[in-house]
Amino acid sequence: LEDNSLSGTLPFNPDSTNLSNLREVRLDFNKLTGTFPRGVFTAPNITFLELSFNQFSGTIPTEIGELSLLQELRLRGNKFKGR
């Protein structure tokens, strides 16, 4: 879904979503807003997460370190803050 002019926040209802088979997310070059999409934490098998060049803001949750299979995380071109 990269480079599709998607806009708004990412809707997510953890009670009705099963992301256990999700491996890669590519949402770069869109116009997505809001904070870091916490829905990725229900995807324990995710290996690649590309959220670059959107308008996400806030801090990156420390839980990102709990995604033990995550090999590549791309977040540049957003408005994240912190260390």
PyMOL commands that set and color helices and strands:
alter all, ss='L'
color gray80, all
select helices_A, chain A and resi 38-42+62-66
alter helices_A, ss='H'
color red, helices_A
select strands_A, chain A and resi 7-8+24-26+31-34+48-50+55-58+72-74+79-80
alter strands_A, ss='S'
color yellow, strands_A
deselect
rebuild
show_as cartoon
